[in-house]
Amino acid sequence: MKRGRKSAGKIAVLLANFFLTVLAITLLLNGLQFQEKIDIELNYGKQEIGRQSEAQLFYAENLTGITEENSYIVHITENKALFHVKELDYSNNFLRIDPTNQKEDYEIKSITFYYNDEELFSLKGKELVPYMLAFENVEYTVKDDVLKVHAKNDDSRITFKKDFSTKIVNEIMYANMKPYYLMVVFYFVFGILQIVFYPAEEKRKMRWYHWIGTGIAVIFLFLGLAMNYGVYYLETNFGDVPIGQLIYHMHTPLEGTNTSSFAGIAKVLIIIFLIVMILIVGVYKALSRIGKRGTFLLWSGLLGVVLGAYAIGVACYHFNFWSYLQYIGEDTTLYDDYYVDGRDIQLTFPEKKRNLVYIYLESMEMTYANRESGGAMMENYIPELTDIALENECFGDGEQLNGAYTLPGATFTMGALVAQTSGVIINENIVSNDTLNAKWESENNYLPGIWAIGDILNEQGYNQEFMIGSDGKFAGRSSYFAGHGNYDIFDYYTAIDKNYIDKDYYEWWGFEDKKLFKYAKNEIQKLSKEDAPFNFTMLTVDTHFTGGYVCDLCEQEYNDQYSNVIACSSAQVAEFLDWLSEQDFYEDTTVVISGDHLTMDSDYISKQGADLFDRRTYVAIVNGDVVNTQSNIQRKYTTVDLFPTTLAAMGVKIEGNRLGLGVNLYSGEKTLYERYGKDYLEVELLKDSKLYRQKLLYGNTFH
C-alpha cells in the first residue's frame, strides 16, 4: 500500500512538471499577444483649456500616411483628453497628437497610458521631449517638468518618433510577461522542493541510462540558456538590424569573414556548457548518493524548454518576425513604377571625362559628429569628416551635416555597395546562396540584370579598380565588381601576391586601413598614368563593429575604443584627401566619401545616448562638376540616390535625373524618401517583385 502511494506520488510529480512547463509556455504565448486597446490620457496641467476644445490623435506607418481617416477625436474635459486606441493603430506606427483645435496657450503636464484598466506608465511633459520628432504651429518651453505650449494658430501639432510607439509596446509586453516571469521563478522553486520532499529511494550507482538521461538534460538546459544568450547578443549588437538581413547572412558563405567576434561568442557558449554540465552531473551524482535524484533530470530538461521557448518568443517579437512573414508573401509595384534602367535612357558624358575616387567608409555615420554640427554626440569624433562635408556637398542646409538613410537590403556592406552603385537594394527574401551559386565564382552571377555605375563607366572606356583589405570573395564582392564593370580586384591576397605584405600577415579582416590608404595611393598613381579615365573604388574596414581596430595611428583621446577608432578613421581620410588634392589629376577627379551603412553596434549607440537620433550614413561629394539646384535645402534621401548623384557629380547629364530607384540629388526631382517616407519604403522593399525576380536577379527579359 505504501509503495502504491509512493508510485502515485511520483507520477503526480512527473505530471506536475509537464503541466507547469505547458502552463509557462502558455503564459509566454499569452504575454506576446496584446489586448485590443490601450487608453492614452493627455493631462493639460493647471492652465484651463477652452470648453469647446478638442484633441486629435493620428497614427500611420509613415508620415505621409497621416490622414483624418487614421485618427481619433475627443473632447477635452476637466483638462484631460482620453483616447481609446486599438493596438493595431499604435504598434509600429508614428503617432501625432494635436493637443487642441484652439489658438490658445496650454500646458502638457503628462501623458499617462492605461492597459487593462490599470496604469501602465506615465511620462511627464519634460520626458516627452526626446520622443518628439517634429512640432508644427507651436512654440514650447519646459518648466518644472511641464511643457508650456504657445499655439500659433488652431492647428498645433506634435509628431512623435517611432521610438514612442516602441516604448508603449515594450511596456505592454513587460506587463503581459509578468505572469510568465513569476511562473519561471515558481518552477525553479518547485525543482528545489522536489529535491527536498521527493520520497527517498534506494541508493544506486549511476548506470548507462542514467548517463544518457543526464546528457539529454544537459543539452536541453544548455540550449535554453544558449538561445537566451544568442537573443541577448543579437539585441545588443544587432538591435537595429532587420530580420531579413539576419536570415540572409545565415545562408551566406562565411569565407573571408573576420572570425574574431565569433571567438568571443564561442567562449561564452563553452563556459555556459561547462557550467551546465558540471552543475547537472555534480548535483545528480550527489542526489544519487543520498537516494534523492527523483525527477531532477526531467525538471532540468524542461527548465531548458521553458527558457528556450522564451528566447524564441522574444526574438520573434523583437525582430518583428511575424510582420516579416506577412510582407514577404505580398507583391510590390515599386520597381514597376520607379525603376529606371540606365540602358533605356540617355546618359551624356562631358567631352573630357572625369575620374572617380569612391571611398566607402565602414559603418561611418554622421551620428558621430557633435550636436552643433548635426550629429548626436557630446564631442565630435569626426571633426575632419565634418569639415569635409560642410565645405563641400552633403545635400544639407549648409549649417549642419546631412546624410543618407539606409533601406532594407542596404544595411550591410554588400547591400550598401550594390545600392550605391546600382540604385537597387538586395532583396534578402529573394537573393540568396541558391539564387547566386554556392561559391559566387562566375563572372556575372550577382544580380546580372542590373546596370550599375561600373557597367556604365566600362562602356565609356574607364579603367576600374576595387580595393579592400580583406578577402574579396566574402559576400560576393569580387564577383559583383568583376561582373559589373570588369574591375581589377585588389584584396588581401592581391597584397600578398604583389609583395605588399607577407603571406603570414593578418590583422583584423586582412590588413588595416593604414596600409589600405598607402596602397591606394600607389594604385591611383598607376591608373592616373594611363590614357583612359579611371574609377578607383575602395572600402575601409577598421571601423567595423565591435570596437573596431586600433592601429598605431590611433590616439587614446576618448574613453572607449570604438570612438578612438572612428576618430582615427576621420583623420586618415582627411590626410588621404589632402594627398589627392595635391596630385596633377585632381582637377579632373570627383571624390565621393560615403559610409556604407549604419553601425550594427547598437550597444555603442545606446551608451552614447544616440538611440533616438535620426541616424544617417556619412556623405560628402568633393570636387563635383555640377551645380546643386537645391542648395542649402535639407534633402531627405537614401543610399540608392547616390548612384545617379555620383554620375551627375562627374558631369554626366542624366535623362529624367533618375537611375535604378535613385534620384539625382543635384536636380529638383523628389526622392522616393521625400515622396513616401522611409517606413513605406521599408515595407514595400520587403515584398516580392516580378520585375526584380525576373530581370534584376536573373537577367531575363521582363514583360
C-alpha positions as CSV (number, residue, x, y, z in Angstrom):
1,M,0.0,0.0,0.0
2,K,2.8,2.4,1.0
3,R,4.6,1.5,-2.3
4,G,1.5,2.3,-4.3
5,R,1.2,5.7,-2.6
6,K,4.8,6.4,-3.4
7,S,4.3,5.4,-7.1
8,A,1.2,7.6,-7.3
9,G,3.2,10.5,-5.7
10,K,6.0,10.1,-8.3
11,I,3.5,10.1,-11.2
12,A,1.9,13.2,-9.8
13,V,5.2,15.0,-9.6
14,L,6.1,13.9,-13.1
15,L,2.7,15.2,-14.4
16,A,3.2,18.4,-12.4
17,N,6.5,19.1,-14.2
18,F,4.9,18.7,-17.6
19,F,1.8,20.7,-16.5
20,L,3.9,23.6,-15.2
21,T,6.0,23.6,-18.4
22,V,2.9,23.8,-20.6
23,L,1.5,26.5,-18.3
24,A,4.7,28.5,-18.5
25,I,4.7,28.3,-22.3
26,T,1.0,29.2,-22.4
27,L,1.7,32.3,-20.3
28,L,4.5,33.1,-22.6
29,L,2.4,33.0,-25.7
30,N,-0.3,35.0,-23.9
31,G,2.2,37.6,-22.9
32,L,3.3,38.1,-26.5
33,Q,-0.3,38.7,-27.6
34,F,-1.7,42.2,-26.9
35,Q,-5.2,43.2,-25.9
36,E,-7.4,45.1,-28.2
37,K,-6.8,48.6,-26.9
38,I,-4.9,51.0,-24.7
39,D,-6.1,54.2,-23.2
40,I,-3.9,57.3,-23.7
41,E,-4.7,60.2,-21.3
42,L,-3.3,63.7,-22.1
43,N,-3.1,65.8,-18.9
44,Y,-3.1,69.5,-19.6
45,G,-1.9,70.9,-16.2
46,K,-3.3,73.9,-14.3
47,Q,-4.0,76.2,-17.2
48,E,-7.6,75.9,-18.2
49,I,-8.5,74.7,-21.7
50,G,-11.5,76.1,-23.6
51,R,-14.7,74.2,-23.2
52,Q,-15.2,73.7,-26.9
53,S,-11.6,72.4,-27.4
54,E,-10.9,69.0,-29.0
55,A,-7.8,67.0,-29.2
56,Q,-6.9,64.6,-32.0
57,L,-4.5,61.7,-32.3
58,F,-3.3,60.5,-35.6
59,Y,-1.4,57.2,-36.5
60,A,0.3,56.0,-39.6
61,E,3.1,53.7,-40.7
62,N,4.8,56.7,-42.4
63,L,4.4,60.5,-42.1
64,T,2.7,60.9,-45.5
65,G,0.0,58.4,-44.4
66,I,-1.3,60.7,-41.6
67,T,-4.9,61.5,-42.6
68,E,-8.2,62.3,-40.9
69,E,-9.3,58.7,-41.5
70,N,-6.5,57.4,-39.3
71,S,-7.3,59.4,-36.3
72,Y,-9.2,59.7,-33.1
73,I,-11.0,62.9,-31.9
74,V,-12.1,63.5,-28.3
75,H,-13.5,66.4,-26.3
76,I,-11.2,67.9,-23.6
77,T,-13.0,67.6,-20.3
78,E,-11.6,68.6,-16.9
79,N,-8.3,69.4,-18.6
80,K,-7.9,65.9,-19.9
81,A,-8.2,64.2,-23.3
82,L,-8.7,60.4,-23.2
83,F,-8.1,58.4,-26.3
84,H,-9.2,54.7,-26.6
85,V,-6.6,53.4,-29.1
86,K,-6.5,50.0,-30.7
87,E,-3.3,48.0,-30.6
88,L,-3.2,48.0,-34.4
89,D,-3.1,51.7,-34.5
90,Y,-0.2,52.4,-32.2
91,S,2.0,49.4,-32.8
92,N,4.9,50.2,-35.2
93,N,3.3,53.5,-36.1
94,F,4.1,57.2,-35.9
95,L,1.8,59.0,-33.5
96,R,0.8,62.6,-33.9
97,I,-1.1,64.5,-31.3
98,D,-2.9,67.8,-31.9
99,P,-3.5,68.8,-28.3
100,T,-6.1,71.4,-29.1
101,N,-8.0,72.9,-32.0
102,Q,-8.0,76.4,-30.5
103,K,-5.4,79.1,-30.7
104,E,-4.5,79.2,-27.0
105,D,-1.7,78.7,-24.6
106,Y,-1.7,75.5,-22.7
107,E,0.4,73.1,-20.6
108,I,1.1,69.5,-21.1
109,K,1.7,68.0,-17.6
110,S,1.9,64.4,-18.7
111,I,0.7,61.6,-20.9
112,T,-0.5,58.5,-19.0
113,F,-1.1,55.1,-20.5
114,Y,-3.6,52.6,-19.2
115,Y,-3.7,49.0,-20.2
116,N,-6.4,46.5,-19.0
117,D,-7.8,49.4,-16.9
118,E,-4.6,49.8,-14.9
119,E,-2.0,52.5,-15.2
120,L,0.9,51.2,-17.4
121,F,3.3,54.1,-17.2
122,S,3.3,57.9,-17.4
123,L,5.7,60.4,-19.0
124,K,5.9,64.0,-17.7
125,G,5.9,66.8,-20.1
126,K,9.7,67.2,-19.9
127,E,10.2,63.4,-20.5
128,L,8.2,63.7,-23.8
129,V,10.8,66.0,-25.5
130,P,13.3,63.2,-26.5
131,Y,10.5,61.4,-28.3
132,M,9.3,64.4,-30.2
133,L,10.1,64.2,-33.9
134,A,8.6,67.5,-35.1
135,F,6.2,70.2,-33.9
136,E,4.2,72.5,-36.1
137,N,2.5,75.8,-35.4
138,V,3.7,75.7,-31.7
139,E,6.4,77.0,-29.6
140,Y,7.2,75.3,-26.3
141,T,9.4,75.7,-23.2
142,V,10.0,73.3,-20.3
143,K,9.4,74.4,-16.8
144,D,9.0,72.3,-13.6
145,D,8.7,69.1,-15.7
146,V,5.8,70.7,-17.6
147,L,5.6,71.6,-21.3
148,K,4.4,75.1,-21.7
149,V,3.0,75.5,-25.2
150,H,2.1,78.5,-27.2
151,A,-0.2,77.7,-30.2
152,K,0.4,80.0,-33.1
153,N,-3.0,79.0,-34.6
154,D,-5.8,76.5,-34.2
155,D,-3.8,73.6,-35.7
156,S,-1.0,72.9,-33.2
157,R,0.8,69.5,-33.9
158,I,3.3,67.3,-32.1
159,T,4.6,64.3,-34.0
160,F,6.4,61.6,-32.1
161,K,9.2,59.3,-33.2
162,K,8.5,55.6,-33.7
163,D,10.5,55.1,-30.5
164,F,7.5,56.4,-28.7
165,S,5.3,53.6,-30.1
166,T,8.1,51.1,-29.4
167,K,8.2,52.2,-25.7
168,I,4.4,51.7,-25.5
169,V,4.7,48.2,-26.9
170,N,7.7,47.3,-24.7
171,E,5.9,48.4,-21.6
172,I,2.8,46.4,-22.5
173,M,5.0,43.4,-23.2
174,Y,6.6,43.7,-19.8
175,A,3.2,43.9,-18.1
176,N,1.9,40.9,-20.1
177,M,5.0,38.9,-19.3
178,K,4.9,39.2,-15.6
179,P,2.8,36.0,-15.1
180,Y,5.4,34.1,-17.2
181,Y,8.3,35.5,-15.2
182,L,6.6,34.6,-11.9
183,M,5.9,31.1,-13.3
184,V,9.6,30.6,-14.2
185,V,10.6,31.6,-10.6
186,F,7.9,29.3,-9.2
187,Y,9.1,26.4,-11.4
188,F,12.7,26.9,-10.2
189,V,11.5,26.8,-6.6
190,F,9.4,23.8,-7.5
191,G,12.5,22.0,-8.6
192,I,14.2,22.7,-5.2
193,L,11.1,21.5,-3.4
194,Q,11.1,18.3,-5.4
195,I,14.6,17.6,-4.1
196,V,13.7,18.3,-0.5
197,F,10.3,16.4,-0.4
198,Y,10.6,13.8,-3.0
199,P,10.4,10.3,-1.4
200,A,13.9,8.9,-0.8
201,E,14.9,5.9,-2.9
202,E,17.4,3.2,-2.7
203,K,20.9,4.5,-3.2
204,R,22.2,3.2,-6.5
205,K,25.2,3.8,-8.7
206,M,24.7,5.6,-11.9
207,R,24.2,3.3,-14.9
208,W,24.5,3.9,-18.6
209,Y,20.8,5.0,-19.0
210,H,21.3,7.5,-16.2
211,W,24.2,9.0,-18.1
212,I,22.1,9.2,-21.2
213,G,19.4,11.0,-19.2
214,T,22.0,13.3,-17.8
215,G,23.3,14.1,-21.3
216,I,19.8,14.9,-22.5
217,A,19.1,17.2,-19.6
218,V,22.5,19.0,-20.1
219,I,21.7,19.5,-23.8
220,F,18.2,20.9,-23.2
221,L,19.2,23.3,-20.4
222,F,22.3,24.3,-22.4
223,L,20.2,25.0,-25.5
224,G,17.7,27.1,-23.4
225,L,20.4,29.2,-21.9
226,A,22.4,29.5,-25.1
227,M,19.4,30.6,-27.0
228,N,18.8,33.3,-24.5
229,Y,22.4,34.4,-24.7
230,G,22.0,34.4,-28.5
231,V,19.0,36.7,-28.3
232,Y,20.7,39.0,-25.9
233,Y,23.8,39.1,-28.2
234,L,21.6,39.9,-31.2
235,E,19.6,42.6,-29.4
236,T,22.8,44.2,-28.1
237,N,24.9,44.0,-31.2
238,F,22.3,43.8,-33.9
239,G,19.4,45.6,-32.3
240,D,18.6,47.7,-35.3
241,V,19.3,45.0,-37.9
242,P,16.3,43.8,-39.9
243,I,15.3,40.2,-39.5
244,G,15.7,39.7,-43.3
245,Q,19.3,40.7,-43.1
246,L,20.0,38.2,-40.3
247,I,18.3,35.4,-42.2
248,Y,20.2,36.4,-45.4
249,H,23.6,36.2,-43.7
250,M,22.7,32.8,-42.1
251,H,22.8,31.2,-45.6
252,T,25.7,33.4,-46.9
253,P,29.2,31.8,-47.3
254,L,31.5,32.9,-44.4
255,E,34.7,32.6,-46.5
256,G,36.7,35.7,-45.8
257,T,34.9,36.6,-42.6
258,N,36.7,38.0,-39.7
259,T,36.1,35.4,-37.0
260,S,37.4,37.3,-34.0
261,S,33.9,38.3,-32.9
262,F,32.7,34.7,-33.2
263,A,35.6,33.6,-31.0
264,G,34.1,35.6,-28.1
265,I,30.7,34.0,-28.7
266,A,32.2,30.6,-28.8
267,K,34.0,31.2,-25.4
268,V,30.7,32.2,-23.8
269,L,28.9,29.2,-25.1
270,I,31.6,26.9,-24.0
271,I,31.5,28.4,-20.5
272,I,27.7,28.0,-20.4
273,F,28.0,24.4,-21.5
274,L,30.7,23.6,-18.9
275,I,28.7,25.3,-16.1
276,V,25.5,23.4,-17.0
277,M,27.3,20.1,-17.4
278,I,29.2,20.4,-14.1
279,L,26.1,21.5,-12.2
280,I,23.7,18.8,-13.6
281,V,26.3,16.0,-13.4
282,G,27.5,17.1,-10.0
283,V,24.1,17.6,-8.5
284,Y,22.7,14.4,-10.0
285,K,25.6,12.3,-8.7
286,A,25.2,13.9,-5.3
287,L,21.5,13.2,-5.2
288,S,22.1,9.6,-6.3
289,R,24.3,9.0,-3.3
290,I,21.5,10.1,-0.9
291,G,18.7,8.5,-2.9
292,K,17.1,11.8,-3.9
293,R,17.7,12.0,-7.6
294,G,14.0,11.8,-8.3
295,T,12.8,14.0,-11.1
296,F,15.9,16.2,-11.2
297,L,16.9,15.4,-14.7
298,L,13.3,15.8,-16.0
299,W,13.0,19.2,-14.2
300,S,16.4,20.4,-15.6
301,G,15.5,19.5,-19.2
302,L,12.0,21.0,-19.0
303,L,13.5,24.2,-17.5
304,G,15.6,24.4,-20.6
305,V,12.5,24.0,-22.8
306,V,10.8,26.9,-20.9
307,L,13.9,29.1,-21.3
308,G,14.3,28.2,-24.9
309,A,10.6,29.0,-25.7
310,Y,11.2,32.4,-24.1
311,A,14.2,33.1,-26.3
312,I,12.2,32.2,-29.5
313,G,9.2,34.3,-28.4
314,V,11.3,37.3,-27.6
315,A,13.4,37.0,-30.8
316,C,10.2,36.8,-32.9
317,Y,8.8,39.9,-31.1
318,H,12.0,42.0,-31.1
319,F,12.8,41.4,-34.7
320,N,9.2,41.6,-35.8
321,F,9.2,38.2,-37.4
322,W,5.5,37.9,-37.9
323,S,5.3,41.2,-39.9
324,Y,8.3,40.0,-41.9
325,L,6.5,36.8,-42.9
326,Q,3.4,38.9,-43.8
327,Y,5.3,41.2,-46.1
328,I,7.4,38.7,-48.0
329,G,4.2,37.0,-49.1
330,E,3.0,40.2,-50.8
331,D,4.0,41.8,-54.1
332,T,5.1,45.4,-54.7
333,T,4.8,47.5,-57.8
334,L,7.6,49.9,-56.6
335,Y,10.1,48.6,-59.2
336,D,7.5,48.6,-62.0
337,D,6.6,52.2,-61.2
338,Y,10.0,53.7,-60.4
339,Y,12.9,51.5,-61.5
340,V,14.9,53.1,-64.4
341,D,17.4,51.1,-66.3
342,G,20.5,53.1,-67.5
343,R,20.4,51.3,-70.8
344,D,16.9,52.8,-71.6
345,I,17.8,56.5,-71.1
346,Q,20.3,58.9,-72.5
347,L,23.5,59.4,-70.5
348,T,25.6,62.2,-71.8
349,F,29.2,62.4,-70.6
350,P,31.3,65.6,-70.7
351,E,33.8,65.9,-73.6
352,K,36.6,65.4,-71.0
353,K,35.6,62.6,-68.8
354,R,36.3,63.0,-65.1
355,N,38.0,60.4,-62.9
356,L,36.1,59.0,-59.9
357,V,37.5,58.1,-56.5
358,Y,34.8,56.5,-54.4
359,I,35.7,55.8,-50.7
360,Y,33.3,53.6,-48.8
361,L,33.8,54.1,-45.0
362,E,32.8,51.1,-42.9
363,S,29.9,51.9,-40.6
364,M,30.5,55.6,-40.8
365,E,27.6,57.8,-39.7
366,M,27.0,61.5,-39.4
367,T,25.8,60.5,-35.9
368,Y,29.4,60.5,-34.7
369,A,29.6,64.3,-35.1
370,N,28.7,66.7,-32.2
371,R,25.2,68.1,-31.9
372,E,26.2,71.6,-33.1
373,S,27.3,70.0,-36.4
374,G,24.2,68.0,-36.8
375,G,25.4,64.8,-35.1
376,A,24.3,63.1,-31.9
377,M,27.5,63.1,-29.7
378,M,28.6,65.5,-27.0
379,E,32.0,65.5,-28.6
380,N,32.8,65.5,-32.3
381,Y,34.5,62.2,-33.1
382,I,34.8,63.0,-36.8
383,P,36.0,66.7,-36.9
384,E,37.9,66.2,-40.2
385,L,35.0,64.5,-41.9
386,T,32.6,67.1,-40.6
387,D,34.6,69.9,-42.2
388,I,34.9,68.0,-45.5
389,A,31.2,67.5,-45.8
390,L,30.2,71.1,-44.7
391,E,32.9,72.6,-47.0
392,N,31.7,70.5,-50.0
393,E,28.4,68.8,-50.6
394,C,26.2,66.6,-48.3
395,F,22.9,68.0,-49.5
396,G,22.1,69.7,-46.3
397,D,21.2,73.3,-45.3
398,G,24.9,74.4,-45.3
399,E,25.0,74.7,-41.5
400,Q,24.7,71.1,-40.3
401,L,25.6,67.7,-41.7
402,N,23.2,65.7,-43.7
403,G,23.5,62.1,-44.8
404,A,21.7,59.1,-46.4
405,Y,19.0,56.9,-44.8
406,T,19.5,53.2,-45.4
407,L,16.8,50.9,-46.6
408,P,16.3,47.1,-46.1
409,G,18.7,45.2,-48.2
410,A,21.3,48.1,-47.9
411,T,22.0,47.9,-44.2
412,F,25.1,45.7,-44.6
413,T,28.3,46.1,-46.6
414,M,27.4,44.1,-49.7
415,G,23.9,45.5,-49.8
416,A,25.4,49.0,-49.4
417,L,27.8,48.5,-52.3
418,V,25.0,47.3,-54.6
419,A,22.7,50.1,-53.5
420,Q,25.2,52.9,-54.0
421,T,26.5,51.6,-57.4
422,S,23.2,50.5,-58.9
423,G,20.3,52.2,-57.1
424,V,18.9,48.8,-56.2
425,I,18.8,47.1,-52.8
426,I,19.5,43.4,-52.2
427,N,16.1,41.9,-51.5
428,E,17.1,39.5,-48.8
429,N,14.0,37.4,-49.3
430,I,14.9,36.7,-53.0
431,V,18.7,36.9,-53.2
432,S,20.4,34.0,-51.5
433,N,23.1,31.4,-52.0
434,D,20.7,29.4,-54.1
435,T,19.8,32.2,-56.5
436,L,23.5,33.1,-56.9
437,N,25.5,29.9,-56.5
438,A,27.3,28.2,-53.7
439,K,30.7,30.0,-54.2
440,W,29.8,33.1,-56.2
441,E,32.6,32.3,-58.6
442,S,31.2,33.1,-62.1
443,E,31.9,36.4,-63.8
444,N,28.4,37.9,-63.6
445,N,26.1,35.9,-61.3
446,Y,25.4,38.7,-58.8
447,L,22.2,40.5,-60.0
448,P,23.1,40.2,-63.7
449,G,20.1,42.2,-64.7
450,I,21.1,45.5,-63.1
451,W,23.1,48.2,-64.9
452,A,25.5,49.6,-62.4
453,I,27.9,52.5,-62.5
454,G,30.7,50.1,-63.3
455,D,28.8,48.9,-66.4
456,I,28.3,52.5,-67.5
457,L,31.9,53.6,-67.0
458,N,33.2,50.4,-68.5
459,E,31.3,51.2,-71.7
460,Q,32.8,54.7,-71.6
461,G,36.4,53.3,-71.6
462,Y,37.2,53.7,-67.9
463,N,39.9,51.7,-66.1
464,Q,38.3,50.5,-62.9
465,E,39.7,49.0,-59.7
466,F,38.1,47.9,-56.4
467,M,40.4,47.8,-53.4
468,I,39.7,46.2,-50.0
469,G,41.9,45.0,-47.1
470,S,40.0,41.7,-46.7
471,D,39.1,38.6,-48.8
472,G,37.3,39.8,-52.0
473,K,35.3,36.6,-52.1
474,F,33.5,37.4,-48.9
475,A,29.8,38.1,-49.6
476,G,30.4,38.0,-53.4
477,R,32.2,41.4,-53.6
478,S,34.7,40.3,-56.2
479,S,32.0,38.6,-58.2
480,Y,29.9,41.7,-58.2
481,F,32.5,44.2,-59.2
482,A,34.1,41.9,-61.8
483,G,30.7,41.2,-63.3
484,H,29.5,44.8,-63.3
485,G,32.3,46.8,-64.9
486,N,35.3,44.4,-65.2
487,Y,37.0,46.0,-62.2
488,D,40.5,44.8,-61.3
489,I,40.2,43.4,-57.7
490,F,42.8,44.3,-55.2
491,D,42.2,42.4,-52.0
492,Y,44.1,40.9,-49.1
493,Y,45.5,38.1,-51.4
494,T,46.5,40.6,-54.1
495,A,48.6,42.5,-51.5
496,I,50.4,39.2,-50.7
497,D,50.9,38.4,-54.4
498,K,52.3,41.9,-55.0
499,N,54.6,41.6,-52.0
500,Y,52.9,44.5,-50.2
501,I,52.6,42.2,-47.2
502,D,54.0,38.9,-46.0
503,K,51.9,35.8,-46.6
504,D,51.7,35.3,-42.8
505,Y,50.5,38.9,-42.1
506,Y,46.9,39.0,-41.0
507,E,45.3,41.9,-38.9
508,W,41.6,42.3,-38.2
509,W,40.0,41.3,-41.6
510,G,43.3,41.1,-43.5
511,F,45.3,44.3,-43.5
512,E,44.4,47.5,-41.8
513,D,43.3,50.9,-43.2
514,K,46.7,52.5,-42.6
515,K,48.1,50.1,-45.3
516,L,44.9,50.4,-47.4
517,F,45.3,54.1,-47.9
518,K,49.1,53.7,-48.6
519,Y,48.5,51.1,-51.2
520,A,45.6,53.1,-52.7
521,K,48.0,56.0,-53.4
522,N,50.2,53.6,-55.3
523,E,47.4,52.1,-57.3
524,I,45.8,55.5,-58.1
525,Q,49.2,56.8,-59.3
526,K,49.4,53.9,-61.7
527,L,45.9,54.5,-63.0
528,S,46.5,58.2,-63.5
529,K,49.4,57.5,-65.9
530,E,47.1,55.6,-68.2
531,D,45.5,57.3,-71.2
532,A,41.9,56.4,-70.1
533,P,39.9,58.0,-67.2
534,F,39.7,55.9,-64.1
535,N,37.3,54.8,-61.4
536,F,39.1,53.8,-58.2
537,T,36.7,52.4,-55.5
538,M,37.9,51.4,-52.1
539,L,36.4,50.1,-48.8
540,T,37.8,50.7,-45.3
541,V,37.3,48.2,-42.5
542,D,38.9,49.4,-39.3
543,T,35.6,50.9,-38.0
544,H,33.8,47.5,-38.3
545,F,31.9,46.5,-35.1
546,T,32.6,45.6,-32.4
547,G,35.1,48.0,-31.1
548,G,37.0,48.5,-34.4
549,Y,40.7,48.0,-35.0
550,V,43.3,50.2,-33.2
551,C,46.3,50.9,-35.3
552,D,49.4,52.8,-34.3
553,L,47.9,56.0,-35.8
554,C,45.0,55.9,-33.3
555,E,45.2,58.2,-30.3
556,Q,43.7,57.4,-27.0
557,E,41.7,60.6,-26.7
558,Y,38.4,59.1,-25.7
559,N,37.3,56.6,-23.0
560,D,36.1,53.9,-25.3
561,Q,38.0,52.1,-28.1
562,Y,35.3,52.5,-30.8
563,S,35.3,56.3,-30.5
564,N,39.0,56.4,-30.9
565,V,38.9,54.2,-33.9
566,I,36.2,56.3,-35.5
567,A,38.3,59.5,-34.8
568,C,41.3,57.8,-36.3
569,S,39.4,56.9,-39.5
570,S,38.3,60.5,-39.8
571,A,41.9,61.7,-39.6
572,Q,43.2,59.1,-42.1
573,V,40.5,60.0,-44.7
574,A,41.4,63.7,-44.4
575,E,45.1,63.0,-44.9
576,F,44.2,60.9,-48.0
577,L,42.0,63.6,-49.4
578,D,44.8,66.2,-48.9
579,W,47.1,63.9,-50.8
580,L,44.6,63.6,-53.6
581,S,44.2,67.4,-53.8
582,E,47.9,67.8,-54.4
583,Q,48.0,65.4,-57.5
584,D,48.1,66.6,-61.1
585,F,44.9,64.7,-62.0
586,Y,42.8,66.0,-59.0
587,E,41.3,68.9,-61.0
588,D,39.6,66.3,-63.2
589,T,38.6,64.0,-60.4
590,T,35.4,63.7,-58.4
591,V,35.7,62.2,-54.9
592,V,32.7,60.6,-53.1
593,I,33.1,59.7,-49.4
594,S,30.3,57.6,-48.1
595,G,29.5,55.5,-45.1
596,D,28.4,52.1,-46.4
597,H,25.8,51.6,-43.7
598,L,25.0,52.4,-40.1
599,T,27.0,50.7,-37.4
600,M,25.5,47.5,-36.2
601,D,26.9,48.1,-32.7
602,S,23.6,49.2,-31.2
603,D,25.2,48.9,-27.7
604,Y,27.7,51.6,-28.6
605,I,24.9,53.8,-29.9
606,S,22.9,53.3,-26.8
607,K,25.8,54.1,-24.5
608,Q,26.4,57.3,-26.4
609,G,22.8,58.3,-25.8
610,A,22.0,58.3,-29.6
611,D,19.1,55.8,-29.6
612,L,16.6,58.5,-30.5
613,F,18.8,60.3,-33.0
614,D,17.7,60.3,-36.7
615,R,20.7,58.2,-37.8
616,R,22.0,58.6,-41.4
617,T,25.2,57.5,-43.1
618,Y,28.0,60.0,-43.7
619,V,28.0,61.5,-47.2
620,A,30.4,64.1,-48.8
621,I,30.9,64.8,-52.5
622,V,34.1,66.6,-53.2
623,N,35.2,68.5,-56.4
624,G,31.9,67.7,-58.2
625,D,31.4,69.1,-61.7
626,V,27.7,70.2,-61.3
627,V,25.7,73.0,-59.6
628,N,23.3,72.0,-56.9
629,T,19.9,73.4,-57.8
630,Q,18.6,72.6,-54.3
631,S,21.5,74.4,-52.5
632,N,21.0,74.9,-48.7
633,I,17.9,72.7,-48.6
634,Q,18.0,69.7,-46.3
635,R,17.3,66.9,-48.7
636,K,15.9,63.5,-47.4
637,Y,17.5,60.8,-49.4
638,T,18.7,57.2,-49.2
639,T,21.9,55.5,-50.3
640,V,20.2,54.4,-53.6
641,D,20.2,58.1,-54.6
642,L,24.0,58.2,-54.6
643,F,24.1,56.1,-57.8
644,P,22.7,58.8,-60.2
645,T,24.1,61.6,-58.0
646,T,27.7,60.3,-58.4
647,L,27.3,60.3,-62.2
648,A,25.9,63.8,-62.0
649,A,28.8,64.9,-59.9
650,M,31.1,63.6,-62.7
651,G,29.4,66.0,-65.1
652,V,27.1,63.4,-66.7
653,K,23.7,64.5,-67.9
654,I,21.0,62.0,-67.0
655,E,17.8,62.0,-68.9
656,G,15.0,62.3,-66.3
657,N,17.5,62.6,-63.4
658,R,16.7,59.0,-62.2
659,L,18.6,55.7,-62.3
660,G,17.7,52.5,-60.5
661,L,15.4,53.6,-57.7
662,G,17.6,56.6,-57.1
663,V,17.3,60.3,-57.9
664,N,20.0,62.8,-58.9
665,L,20.1,65.0,-55.8
666,Y,21.6,67.9,-57.7
667,S,18.2,68.2,-59.5
668,G,14.9,69.3,-58.2
669,E,13.4,65.8,-58.6
670,K,11.9,64.4,-55.4
671,T,13.5,61.2,-54.0
672,L,11.4,58.2,-53.1
673,Y,12.0,59.0,-49.5
674,E,10.6,62.5,-49.9
675,R,7.6,61.1,-51.8
676,Y,6.7,58.3,-49.5
677,G,8.8,58.3,-46.3
678,K,11.1,55.7,-45.1
679,D,8.6,53.4,-43.4
680,Y,6.5,53.0,-46.6
681,L,9.7,52.1,-48.5
682,E,10.9,49.7,-45.8
683,V,7.6,47.7,-46.1
684,E,7.5,47.8,-49.9
685,L,11.1,46.7,-50.3
686,L,10.5,43.6,-48.2
687,K,7.9,42.4,-50.7
688,D,8.3,40.3,-53.7
689,S,8.6,41.8,-57.2
690,K,8.3,40.0,-60.5
691,L,10.5,42.6,-62.2
692,Y,13.2,42.2,-59.5
693,R,13.0,38.4,-59.6
694,Q,12.9,38.0,-63.4
695,K,15.0,41.0,-64.7
696,L,17.4,42.1,-62.0
697,L,18.0,38.7,-60.3
698,Y,18.3,36.5,-63.3
699,G,18.8,39.0,-66.2
700,N,15.8,37.8,-68.1
701,T,13.6,40.0,-70.3
702,F,10.7,41.3,-68.3
703,H,7.2,41.8,-69.8
